[in-house]
Amino acid sequence: MYVMKFSGDGEFLSGGLQRFGNIELNPASCVLNYGQGIIEGLKAHKKHDNSILLFRPEENGLRMKIGADRMCMPAPTIEQFVEAVKVTVLANRRWVPPPHKGFLHIRPLLMGTGPVLSLTPAPEFTFLIFVTPVGNYFEGGLKQLNLVVKEEIHRAVPGGVGSVKAIGNYAVVLKALIEAKADGFAEVLYLDSVYNKYLEEVSTANIFVVKDRIISTPVLGGTILPGVTRKSIIEIACSQGFQVEERLVSVDEMLDADEVFCTGNAICLLPVGSITYMGRRVLYGETGVVSQQLFSALSNIQMGLTEDQMGWTVILE
């Protein structure tokens, strides 16, 4: 794993690799007591020539930098972030699954590790990256998600940190997610906390609604995470001639859609098979043409199966 410490003068010291293992934290560390921490997520694919592809790591570095500012934390520069990812992946290249067998999940962490007794930013910070291999999520074709809308639990509120990958954003949805899975659903779709009728996102993914040639997705307004995969799908869809709208999308529009799909780092793009809302279950049938088309376009770039005309991939030899 890669570890880098905040020097205290506004910059991070040069980091380095060390064996993966437990880390030591002061019981009074800010991340444990007040949740001052954010995460990132990206992945690496291996090509048939044994080279490794990273997908838009600079976007994750930028998102961490923006999120760190909201959480009163210093952050590595984008260049430091990307270089740390490269070093960590190359040191773990034996763990990158073979082509079409999965990917290497990369997890950067930024934590307030310094001790505090009052509610104040930590005096010390740690940037850390670890990795783990993940099997092929799409073996046997695209899996459809069965979602349930939870009206009584909200993922984020205006003025909060819904647009940041703050560690606390994930703990607050565990109750809803556990209940949903116990009822046979794969994931939970959350609504806005003001009107309780506009789509926000799934626990760990953004959502899109397709009607004819128009693709709509909830507008980023401070409560929705600006997903790198979300951004990439929007750019691909526009390049393919679709009309893409970032706006408020109501539940009623979603229930009347031709297709619905989710995007995220780990899942790439997954179609939604059904959505249950207030006891009513709407089925979307087989994987839609638009979902399959966009998934193929993005995954082929990520795995190096087609030429990257977008300039998104970073090749590690």
BABAGU-333409 format. One record per residue (C-alpha): x, y, z; residue number from 0; chain. Coordinates in Angstrom, 3 decimals. Each point is the difference from the previous one (the first is absolute). Layout:
SITE        c1        c2        c3    k  c
SITE         X         Y         Z  NUM  A
...
This chain:
SITE        c1        c2        c3    k  c
SITE     0.000     0.000     0.000    0  A
SITE     1.028     3.607    -0.489    1  A
SITE     0.202     2.391     2.962    2  A
SITE     0.657     3.732     0.033    3  A
SITE    -0.186     2.374     2.979    4  A
SITE    -0.942     3.655     0.196    5  A
SITE     3.061     2.023     0.929    6  A
SITE    -1.796     2.788     1.826    7  A
SITE     1.212     2.818    -2.268    8  A
SITE    -2.703    -0.340    -2.611    9  A
SITE     1.501    -2.845    -2.023   10  A
SITE     0.188    -3.765     0.169   11  A
SITE     3.415    -1.560     0.508   12  A
SITE     1.285    -2.490    -2.563   13  A
SITE    -1.823    -3.245     0.566   14  A
SITE     1.016    -3.545    -0.647   15  A
SITE    -0.960    -3.646    -0.098   16  A
SITE    -0.216    -2.302     2.981   17  A
SITE    -1.388    -3.463     0.512   18  A
SITE    -3.760    -0.168     0.297   19  A
SITE    -1.015    -0.261     3.635   20  A
SITE    -1.717     1.574     2.958   21  A
SITE     0.535     3.669     0.727   22  A
SITE     0.327     1.577     3.417   23  A
SITE    -2.401     2.758     1.006   24  A
SITE    -0.183     2.122     3.120   25  A
SITE    -3.390    -0.599     1.711   26  A
SITE    -0.510     3.771    -0.179   27  A
SITE     0.645     0.181    -3.752   28  A
SITE    -2.450     2.279    -1.778   29  A
SITE    -1.029    -2.638    -2.522   30  A
SITE    -1.168    -2.322     2.811   31  A
SITE    -1.718     2.610     2.128   32  A
SITE    -1.386     2.468    -2.522   33  A
SITE     0.108    -1.833    -3.340   34  A
SITE     2.506     2.262    -1.740   35  A
SITE     0.796    -2.261    -2.909   36  A
SITE    -0.781    -0.585    -3.658   37  A
SITE     0.523    -2.896    -2.390   38  A
SITE     0.452    -0.442    -3.717   39  A
SITE    -0.432    -2.978    -2.293   40  A
SITE     1.474    -0.857    -3.380   41  A
SITE     1.147    -3.118    -1.807   42  A
SITE     2.700    -1.489    -2.172   43  A
SITE    -0.442    -2.505    -2.844   44  A
SITE     2.638    -2.270    -1.519   45  A
SITE     0.328    -0.253    -3.796   46  A
SITE     1.086    -3.059    -1.992   47  A
SITE     3.482     1.520    -0.466   48  A
SITE     0.314     0.053     3.822   49  A
SITE    -0.156     3.788     0.189   50  A
SITE    -2.405     1.559     2.511   51  A
SITE    -2.641     2.656    -0.648   52  A
SITE    -1.112     2.643     2.475   53  A
SITE    -3.210     1.887    -0.730   54  A
SITE     0.008     3.777     0.511   55  A
SITE     1.978     0.018     3.287   56  A
SITE     0.407     3.769    -0.180   57  A
SITE    -3.775     0.345     0.378   58  A
SITE     0.138    -1.893     3.294   59  A
SITE     2.911     2.137     1.134   60  A
SITE    -1.957     3.146    -0.782   61  A
SITE    -3.110    -1.282     1.780   62  A
SITE     2.061    -0.848     3.094   63  A
SITE     1.508     3.487    -0.035   64  A
SITE    -3.429     1.657    -0.216   65  A
SITE    -1.412    -2.304     2.668   66  A
SITE     2.947     0.616     2.294   67  A
SITE    -0.599     3.741    -0.160   68  A
SITE    -3.628    -0.510     1.098   69  A
SITE     1.171    -2.212     2.889   70  A
SITE     2.722     2.478     1.113   71  A
SITE     2.800    -2.354    -0.992   72  A
SITE     3.184     0.480    -2.004   73  A
SITE     0.254    -2.254    -3.047   74  A
SITE     2.726    -1.330    -2.250   75  A
SITE     0.349     1.854    -3.269   76  A
SITE    -1.583    -1.707    -2.991   77  A
SITE     3.491    -0.872    -1.209   78  A
SITE     0.888    -1.551     3.377   79  A
SITE    -3.272    -1.933     0.004   80  A
SITE     0.481    -1.450    -3.492   81  A
SITE     3.638    -0.881     0.627   82  A
SITE    -0.910    -1.743     3.271   83  A
SITE    -2.666    -2.036    -1.808   84  A
SITE     2.485    -1.012    -2.702   85  A
SITE     2.658    -1.037     2.536   86  A
SITE    -2.490    -2.012     2.046   87  A
SITE    -1.459    -1.816    -3.001   88  A
SITE     3.408    -0.888    -1.446   89  A
SITE     1.124    -1.331     3.391   90  A
SITE    -3.110    -2.215     0.042   91  A
SITE    -0.118    -0.915    -3.698   92  A
SITE    -0.017    -3.742     0.787   93  A
SITE    -3.429     0.533     1.588   94  A
SITE    -1.562     1.573    -3.094   95  A
SITE    -2.361    -2.676    -1.405   96  A
SITE     0.594    -1.281    -3.553   97  A
SITE    -1.946     1.660    -2.844   98  A
SITE    -3.787    -0.501     0.285   99  A
SITE     0.390    -1.591     3.456  100  A
SITE    -0.511     3.101     2.084  101  A
SITE     1.938     3.078     1.077  102  A
SITE     2.182     1.383     2.763  103  A
SITE    -2.048     2.189     2.317  104  A
SITE     2.000     3.005     1.204  105  A
SITE    -1.050     1.669     3.256  106  A
SITE     1.615     3.341     0.935  107  A
SITE    -0.735     1.324     3.495  108  A
SITE     0.550     3.454     1.471  109  A
SITE    -0.358     0.092     3.775  110  A
SITE     0.347     2.441     2.845  111  A
SITE     2.252    -2.242     2.080  112  A
SITE     1.229     2.626     2.458  113  A
SITE    -1.551     0.030     3.517  114  A
SITE    -2.615     2.573     1.004  115  A
SITE    -2.281     0.277     3.030  116  A
SITE    -2.244     2.769    -1.315  117  A
SITE    -1.761     0.332    -3.332  118  A
SITE     2.825     1.408    -2.085  119  A
SITE     1.974    -1.149    -3.048  120  A
SITE     2.732    -2.533     0.711  121  A
SITE     3.582     1.253     0.389  122  A
SITE     1.342    -2.914    -2.066  123  A
SITE    -1.291    -1.773    -3.096  124  A
SITE     0.762    -3.247    -1.788  125  A
SITE    -0.506    -0.841    -3.667  126  A
SITE    -0.058    -3.745    -0.616  127  A
SITE    -0.671    -2.282    -2.974  128  A
SITE    -0.658    -3.730     0.087  129  A
SITE    -1.264    -2.376    -2.683  130  A
SITE    -1.858    -3.278    -0.363  131  A
SITE    -0.881    -2.206    -2.996  132  A
SITE    -3.681    -0.276    -0.916  133  A
SITE    -1.516    -2.729    -2.159  134  A
SITE    -1.944     0.520    -3.204  135  A
SITE    -3.273     1.663     0.938  136  A
SITE    -1.445    -0.500    -3.467  137  A
SITE     0.589    -3.724    -0.503  138  A
SITE    -3.045    -1.332    -1.818  139  A
SITE    -1.075     3.458    -1.180  140  A
SITE    -1.278     3.169     1.628  141  A
SITE    -1.788    -0.603     3.284  142  A
SITE    -3.192     1.934     0.524  143  A
SITE    -0.548     1.839     3.251  144  A
SITE    -3.228    -0.161     1.952  145  A
SITE    -0.357     3.278     1.887  146  A
SITE    -2.324     1.187     2.740  147  A
SITE    -0.713     3.658     0.733  148  A
SITE     0.348     0.923     3.668  149  A
SITE    -2.010     3.104     0.851  150  A
SITE     0.753     0.119     3.704  151  A
SITE     3.806    -0.065    -0.215  152  A
SITE     2.064     2.583    -1.872  153  A
SITE     3.610    -0.294    -1.083  154  A
SITE     0.785     3.720     0.042  155  A
SITE    -1.471     3.421     0.737  156  A
SITE     0.545     3.433    -1.565  157  A
SITE     3.025     1.674     1.520  158  A
SITE     1.486    -3.322     1.086  159  A
SITE     2.747    -2.125    -1.532  160  A
SITE    -1.981    -2.116    -2.445  161  A
SITE     2.256     1.114    -2.846  162  A
SITE     3.098    -1.195     1.872  163  A
SITE     1.150    -3.596     0.472  164  A
SITE    -0.033     0.573     3.753  165  A
SITE     0.240    -3.190     2.027  166  A
SITE    -3.148     0.876     1.945  167  A
SITE    -2.137     0.048    -3.150  168  A
SITE     0.166    -3.774    -0.166  169  A
SITE    -0.681    -0.834     3.638  170  A
SITE    -3.297     1.933    -0.067  171  A
SITE    -1.488    -2.205    -2.729  172  A
SITE     0.959    -3.356     1.492  173  A
SITE    -3.319    -0.425     1.811  174  A
SITE    -2.023     0.597    -3.182  175  A
SITE     2.285    -2.244    -2.044  176  A
SITE    -0.107    -2.899     2.462  177  A
SITE    -3.797     0.185     0.176  178  A
SITE    -0.278     0.116    -3.791  179  A
SITE     2.234    -3.037    -0.507  180  A
SITE    -1.944    -1.917     2.629  181  A
SITE    -3.104     0.665    -2.127  182  A
SITE     1.698    -1.312    -3.150  183  A
SITE     1.109     3.285    -1.592  184  A
SITE     3.506     0.682    -1.261  185  A
SITE     0.168     3.687     0.851  186  A
SITE    -1.851     3.047     1.294  187  A
SITE    -0.901     3.084    -2.016  188  A
SITE    -0.141     3.174     2.069  189  A
SITE    -2.161     3.072    -0.592  190  A
SITE     0.690     3.647     0.754  191  A
SITE    -0.494     1.028     3.620  192  A
SITE    -2.033     3.140    -0.767  193  A
SITE    -2.867    -1.134    -2.244  194  A
SITE     0.513    -3.762     0.302  195  A
SITE    -0.827    -0.533    -3.672  196  A
SITE     3.140     0.688    -2.032  197  A
SITE     2.629    -2.651    -0.644  198  A
SITE     3.363     0.374     1.702  199  A
SITE     2.144    -3.121    -0.318  200  A
SITE     0.442    -3.600     1.070  201  A
SITE     2.191    -0.820     3.041  202  A
SITE     3.203    -0.200    -2.062  203  A
SITE    -1.059     0.953    -3.517  204  A
SITE    -1.537     2.742    -2.138  205  A
SITE    -3.257    -0.612    -1.862  206  A
SITE    -1.154     0.719    -3.570  207  A
SITE    -3.442    -0.083    -1.606  208  A
SITE    -0.526    -0.637    -3.731  209  A
SITE    -3.063     1.094    -1.970  210  A
SITE     0.204    -0.244    -3.785  211  A
SITE     3.350     1.659    -0.935  212  A
SITE     0.149     2.128     3.146  213  A
SITE     2.150    -1.069     2.949  214  A
SITE    -0.658     1.828     3.262  215  A
SITE     1.947    -0.075     3.255  216  A
SITE    -0.388     1.969     3.240  217  A
SITE     1.823     3.308    -0.131  218  A
SITE     2.979     0.488     2.305  219  A
SITE    -1.100     2.413     2.672  220  A
SITE     2.058    -0.810     3.064  221  A
SITE    -1.848    -3.143     1.067  222  A
SITE     1.123    -2.333    -2.795  223  A
SITE     3.464    -1.449    -0.518  224  A
SITE     1.614     1.108    -3.294  225  A
SITE     0.934    -3.492    -1.124  226  A
SITE     2.879    -0.444    -2.418  227  A
SITE    -1.945    -2.772    -1.735  228  A
SITE    -3.057     2.274    -0.081  229  A
SITE     2.016     2.724    -1.699  230  A
SITE     1.479    -2.475    -2.488  231  A
SITE    -3.393    -1.451    -0.956  232  A
SITE    -1.390     3.485    -0.583  233  A
SITE     2.907     0.830    -2.312  234  A
SITE    -0.298    -3.305    -1.881  235  A
SITE    -3.777     0.372    -0.366  236  A
SITE     0.374     3.517    -1.402  237  A
SITE     2.637    -1.226    -2.473  238  A
SITE    -2.453    -2.661    -1.179  239  A
SITE    -2.730     2.523    -0.732  240  A
SITE    -2.166    -0.399     3.083  241  A
SITE    -1.548     3.026     1.650  242  A
SITE     1.203     0.016     3.612  243  A
SITE    -1.781     2.089     2.623  244  A
SITE     1.323     0.672     3.489  245  A
SITE    -3.030     1.196     1.928  246  A
SITE    -2.531    -0.870     2.675  247  A
SITE    -1.467    -3.402    -0.872  248  A
SITE    -3.194    -1.050     1.760  249  A
SITE    -1.002    -3.480     1.108  250  A
SITE    -2.944     0.085    -2.417  251  A
SITE     2.341     0.605    -2.950  252  A
SITE     2.140    -2.922     1.058  253  A
SITE    -2.975    -2.340     0.279  254  A
SITE    -1.027     0.964    -3.539  255  A
SITE     3.493    -0.379    -1.481  256  A
SITE     1.073    -2.398    -2.732  257  A
SITE     3.197    -0.904     1.839  258  A
SITE     1.707     0.809     3.263  259  A
SITE     3.648    -0.685     0.809  260  A
SITE     2.577     0.715     2.690  261  A
SITE     3.661     0.938    -0.321  262  A
SITE     2.887    -0.302     2.421  263  A
SITE     3.672    -0.884     0.208  264  A
SITE    -0.396    -3.667     0.936  265  A
SITE    -3.151    -0.764    -2.002  266  A
SITE     0.882     2.127    -3.043  267  A
SITE    -3.589     0.029    -1.313  268  A
SITE    -2.810    -2.287     1.085  269  A
SITE    -3.561     0.031    -1.335  270  A
SITE    -2.929     0.124     2.408  271  A
SITE    -2.425    -2.895    -0.342  272  A
SITE    -2.654     1.249     2.393  273  A
SITE    -0.767     2.815     2.428  274  A
SITE    -2.397    -0.282     2.914  275  A
SITE    -1.553     3.235     1.220  276  A
SITE    -2.745     0.243     2.644  277  A
SITE    -0.831    -3.661    -0.503  278  A
SITE    -0.219     0.269    -3.793  279  A
SITE     2.550    -1.944    -2.016  280  A
SITE     0.879     1.169    -3.515  281  A
SITE     1.838    -2.427    -2.307  282  A
SITE     2.322     1.195    -2.767  283  A
SITE     0.428    -3.347    -1.732  284  A
SITE     3.184    -1.152    -1.688  285  A
SITE     3.142     2.131    -0.073  286  A
SITE    -0.758     2.995    -2.199  287  A
SITE     1.797     0.902    -3.193  288  A
SITE     1.265     3.315     1.377  289  A
SITE     1.343    -1.545     3.207  290  A
SITE     1.829    -2.717    -1.919  291  A
SITE     1.381     2.462    -2.537  292  A
SITE     1.390     2.384     2.605  293  A
SITE     1.373    -2.801     2.167  294  A
SITE     1.850    -1.513    -2.938  295  A
SITE     1.469     3.336    -1.029  296  A
SITE     1.291     0.812     3.487  297  A
SITE     1.198    -3.461     1.039  298  A
SITE     1.835    -0.483    -3.301  299  A
SITE     1.969     3.189     0.666  300  A
SITE     0.724    -0.980     3.610  301  A
SITE     1.278    -3.445    -1.014  302  A
SITE     1.910     1.212    -3.051  303  A
SITE    -2.141    -1.912    -2.500  304  A
SITE    -0.593     3.059    -2.167  305  A
SITE     2.067     3.062    -0.775  306  A
SITE    -0.318     2.638     2.692  307  A
SITE    -0.934     3.022    -2.085  308  A
SITE    -0.986     1.867     3.173  309  A
SITE     3.531    -0.059     1.423  310  A
SITE    -1.254    -1.399     3.303  311  A
SITE     2.291    -2.956     0.670  312  A
SITE     3.466    -0.068     1.523  313  A
SITE     2.193    -2.930    -1.097  314  A
SITE     2.439    -1.593     2.461  315  A
SITE     2.610    -2.258    -1.571  316  A
